[in-house]
Amino acid sequence: MDNELDALKLIEIMSNEIPIDFKPEYLDGVVHHINNAAKMAKVLQNAPLPFDDIDLATVFTLGDTNG
């Protein structure tokens, strides 16, 4: 089952949780960028990964001088 993102619903829900303040004339552009982000996420989610040969990235911690 493929669930498509409803960008307008996402904006509505998130605006109730965090203060999102942008001019109404920007709404179409914001929706466009959210939809593009969803498309990019779908590409990444569907990318094949070799589960037997994955090297995890090191984790940066403040004060770490090992590089």
Biotite code that builds the C-alpha atoms (Angstrom):
import biotite.structure as struc

atoms = struc.array([
    struc.Atom([0.000, 0.000, 0.000], chain_id="A", res_id=1, res_name="MET", atom_name="CA", element="C"),
    struc.Atom([1.452, 3.339, -1.044], chain_id="A", res_id=2, res_name="ASP", atom_name="CA", element="C"),
    struc.Atom([0.511, 6.274, 1.183], chain_id="A", res_id=3, res_name="ASN", atom_name="CA", element="C"),
    struc.Atom([0.935, 9.683, -0.398], chain_id="A", res_id=4, res_name="GLU", atom_name="CA", element="C"),
    struc.Atom([1.796, 12.658, 1.775], chain_id="A", res_id=5, res_name="LEU", atom_name="CA", element="C"),
    struc.Atom([-0.903, 15.323, 2.099], chain_id="A", res_id=6, res_name="ASP", atom_name="CA", element="C"),
    struc.Atom([1.249, 18.447, 2.426], chain_id="A", res_id=7, res_name="ALA", atom_name="CA", element="C"),
    struc.Atom([-1.669, 20.728, 3.315], chain_id="A", res_id=8, res_name="LEU", atom_name="CA", element="C"),
    struc.Atom([-2.782, 18.364, 6.088], chain_id="A", res_id=9, res_name="LYS", atom_name="CA", element="C"),
    struc.Atom([0.812, 18.188, 7.357], chain_id="A", res_id=10, res_name="LEU", atom_name="CA", element="C"),
    struc.Atom([1.001, 22.001, 7.508], chain_id="A", res_id=11, res_name="ILE", atom_name="CA", element="C"),
    struc.Atom([-2.360, 22.141, 9.297], chain_id="A", res_id=12, res_name="GLU", atom_name="CA", element="C"),
    struc.Atom([-1.341, 19.544, 11.904], chain_id="A", res_id=13, res_name="ILE", atom_name="CA", element="C"),
    struc.Atom([2.134, 20.982, 12.464], chain_id="A", res_id=14, res_name="MET", atom_name="CA", element="C"),
    struc.Atom([0.832, 24.541, 12.775], chain_id="A", res_id=15, res_name="SER", atom_name="CA", element="C"),
    struc.Atom([-1.232, 23.332, 15.749], chain_id="A", res_id=16, res_name="ASN", atom_name="CA", element="C"),
    struc.Atom([1.889, 21.896, 17.390], chain_id="A", res_id=17, res_name="GLU", atom_name="CA", element="C"),
    struc.Atom([4.587, 24.468, 16.611], chain_id="A", res_id=18, res_name="ILE", atom_name="CA", element="C"),
    struc.Atom([4.394, 28.116, 15.590], chain_id="A", res_id=19, res_name="PRO", atom_name="CA", element="C"),
    struc.Atom([4.611, 28.125, 11.798], chain_id="A", res_id=20, res_name="ILE", atom_name="CA", element="C"),
    struc.Atom([4.327, 31.661, 10.562], chain_id="A", res_id=21, res_name="ASP", atom_name="CA", element="C"),
    struc.Atom([4.559, 32.393, 6.853], chain_id="A", res_id=22, res_name="PHE", atom_name="CA", element="C"),
    struc.Atom([2.607, 34.656, 4.572], chain_id="A", res_id=23, res_name="LYS", atom_name="CA", element="C"),
    struc.Atom([-0.425, 33.053, 2.886], chain_id="A", res_id=24, res_name="PRO", atom_name="CA", element="C"),
    struc.Atom([1.023, 33.835, -0.545], chain_id="A", res_id=25, res_name="GLU", atom_name="CA", element="C"),
    struc.Atom([3.911, 31.461, 0.277], chain_id="A", res_id=26, res_name="TYR", atom_name="CA", element="C"),
    struc.Atom([1.606, 28.485, 0.892], chain_id="A", res_id=27, res_name="LEU", atom_name="CA", element="C"),
    struc.Atom([1.851, 27.091, -2.660], chain_id="A", res_id=28, res_name="ASP", atom_name="CA", element="C"),
    struc.Atom([5.651, 27.219, -2.530], chain_id="A", res_id=29, res_name="GLY", atom_name="CA", element="C"),
    struc.Atom([5.768, 25.568, 0.899], chain_id="A", res_id=30, res_name="VAL", atom_name="CA", element="C"),
    struc.Atom([3.457, 22.785, -0.305], chain_id="A", res_id=31, res_name="VAL", atom_name="CA", element="C"),
    struc.Atom([5.626, 22.339, -3.398], chain_id="A", res_id=32, res_name="HIS", atom_name="CA", element="C"),
    struc.Atom([8.807, 21.976, -1.319], chain_id="A", res_id=33, res_name="HIS", atom_name="CA", element="C"),
    struc.Atom([7.184, 19.542, 1.133], chain_id="A", res_id=34, res_name="ILE", atom_name="CA", element="C"),
    struc.Atom([6.041, 17.413, -1.796], chain_id="A", res_id=35, res_name="ASN", atom_name="CA", element="C"),
    struc.Atom([9.556, 17.498, -3.281], chain_id="A", res_id=36, res_name="ASN", atom_name="CA", element="C"),
    struc.Atom([11.013, 16.439, 0.072], chain_id="A", res_id=37, res_name="ALA", atom_name="CA", element="C"),
    struc.Atom([8.537, 13.546, 0.206], chain_id="A", res_id=38, res_name="ALA", atom_name="CA", element="C"),
    struc.Atom([9.575, 12.431, -3.294], chain_id="A", res_id=39, res_name="LYS", atom_name="CA", element="C"),
    struc.Atom([13.256, 12.535, -2.304], chain_id="A", res_id=40, res_name="MET", atom_name="CA", element="C"),
    struc.Atom([12.520, 10.560, 0.864], chain_id="A", res_id=41, res_name="ALA", atom_name="CA", element="C"),
    struc.Atom([10.701, 7.916, -1.179], chain_id="A", res_id=42, res_name="LYS", atom_name="CA", element="C"),
    struc.Atom([13.747, 7.538, -3.459], chain_id="A", res_id=43, res_name="VAL", atom_name="CA", element="C"),
    struc.Atom([15.986, 7.038, -0.427], chain_id="A", res_id=44, res_name="LEU", atom_name="CA", element="C"),
    struc.Atom([13.576, 4.631, 1.249], chain_id="A", res_id=45, res_name="GLN", atom_name="CA", element="C"),
    struc.Atom([13.469, 2.494, -1.898], chain_id="A", res_id=46, res_name="ASN", atom_name="CA", element="C"),
    struc.Atom([17.236, 2.496, -2.466], chain_id="A", res_id=47, res_name="ALA", atom_name="CA", element="C"),
    struc.Atom([18.674, -0.996, -2.119], chain_id="A", res_id=48, res_name="PRO", atom_name="CA", element="C"),
    struc.Atom([21.169, -1.398, 0.714], chain_id="A", res_id=49, res_name="LEU", atom_name="CA", element="C"),
    struc.Atom([23.627, -4.253, 1.065], chain_id="A", res_id=50, res_name="PRO", atom_name="CA", element="C"),
    struc.Atom([22.736, -5.348, 4.603], chain_id="A", res_id=51, res_name="PHE", atom_name="CA", element="C"),
    struc.Atom([25.798, -7.583, 4.840], chain_id="A", res_id=52, res_name="ASP", atom_name="CA", element="C"),
    struc.Atom([28.298, -4.801, 4.045], chain_id="A", res_id=53, res_name="ASP", atom_name="CA", element="C"),
    struc.Atom([27.323, -1.536, 5.715], chain_id="A", res_id=54, res_name="ILE", atom_name="CA", element="C"),
    struc.Atom([29.863, 0.665, 7.511], chain_id="A", res_id=55, res_name="ASP", atom_name="CA", element="C"),
    struc.Atom([28.246, 2.948, 10.059], chain_id="A", res_id=56, res_name="LEU", atom_name="CA", element="C"),
    struc.Atom([29.438, 6.540, 10.226], chain_id="A", res_id=57, res_name="ALA", atom_name="CA", element="C"),
    struc.Atom([31.268, 7.654, 13.308], chain_id="A", res_id=58, res_name="THR", atom_name="CA", element="C"),
    struc.Atom([29.353, 9.804, 15.759], chain_id="A", res_id=59, res_name="VAL", atom_name="CA", element="C"),
    struc.Atom([30.608, 13.294, 16.515], chain_id="A", res_id=60, res_name="PHE", atom_name="CA", element="C"),
    struc.Atom([30.664, 14.318, 20.133], chain_id="A", res_id=61, res_name="THR", atom_name="CA", element="C"),
    struc.Atom([31.597, 17.753, 21.406], chain_id="A", res_id=62, res_name="LEU", atom_name="CA", element="C"),
    struc.Atom([35.288, 17.884, 22.209], chain_id="A", res_id=63, res_name="GLY", atom_name="CA", element="C"),
    struc.Atom([36.101, 14.868, 20.032], chain_id="A", res_id=64, res_name="ASP", atom_name="CA", element="C"),
    struc.Atom([39.503, 15.445, 18.457], chain_id="A", res_id=65, res_name="THR", atom_name="CA", element="C"),
    struc.Atom([39.819, 12.078, 16.769], chain_id="A", res_id=66, res_name="ASN", atom_name="CA", element="C"),
    struc.Atom([38.675, 13.395, 13.573], chain_id="A", res_id=67, res_name="GLY", atom_name="CA", element="C"),
])
